[in-house]
Amino acid sequence: MAAPRRDTRGILDPAELLSRVRFRRHEPVATALRPYLEHYWLIDWDLPEPYASHVVPHPSVNVVFQRFGDHSFGEVAGVGLELFTQKLEGTGRVCGVQFRPGGFRPFTPAAAVSEWTGRRVPLSEVFGAADPDSVLSPVEDASRVAALDAFLLAHGPHPDPQADLAMALVDRIRTDRTILRAGVFARAQGMSARTLQRLFAQYVGVGPKWVILRYRIHEALERAESQAGVDWAALAAELGYTDQAHLVRDFTATVGVPPTAYAGR
């Protein structure tokens, strides 16, 4: 596993978010967990006025321990299909686990990952009784990471070659910009489109076409954040769209505003 990502892909207006909260990423200490996780992510805030954060989710499951004021709880957040908005106010803290796409199933082998897609369910429904304060109360990041390690190790991972395959396939989609069509990708892997679809439903939670489209939007967001005067027609062609209008349509449906309006603000 590489070190935790340093990019802000998926976060809308990341500079604004990072100016208001303390946001960190850490890798697990336990080496047995590293193949299955993107990273742990920790957020603390103490805000004089409310603030709403917005995220275009990755095709990942997250386990999230949260404290808002005096209220602590844990959730399993399946792959988010829509823009995720979270209002933050007062004081609070979040300790999250972002699994690699395909990496959650080894901790819950009895159920397909698609069971949680688009849902946020209490931690107890998936893992049984859990004490969120054991993760949220430590002051030091190292102690929170150790608590997250202990929680996950109590539930796995259970080795599964199909999970390994799913993680590898999603990594190829994420890193290879020439992968533009799910059917073509399936044939290149020696699979039928239906077999690939079934694998992704069981282990990722969404289909390969959806994953390709989501990574396209993440790339478009990253370009809008990092470049001035983006050539949207050229970017649409680079990302495999037939024309700029299709990119604008997908971006607007996901983010809520057209790409030029997002880049302009």
Secondary structure, DSSP 8 states (H G I E B T S, - for coil): --------TTBSSHHHHHHHSEEEEE--SSTTTGGGEEEEEEEEEEEEEEEEEEE---S--EEEEEEETTEEEEEEE----S-EEEEEEEEEEEEEEEE-TT-SGGGSTTS-GGGGTT-EEEHHHHH-S--THHHHS-SSHHHHHHHHHHHHHTT-----HHHHHHHHHHHHHHH-TT---HHHHHHHTT--HHHHHHHHHHHTSS-HHHHHHHHHHHHHHHHHHH-SS--HHHHHHHTT-SSHHHHHHHHHHHHSS-HHHHHH-
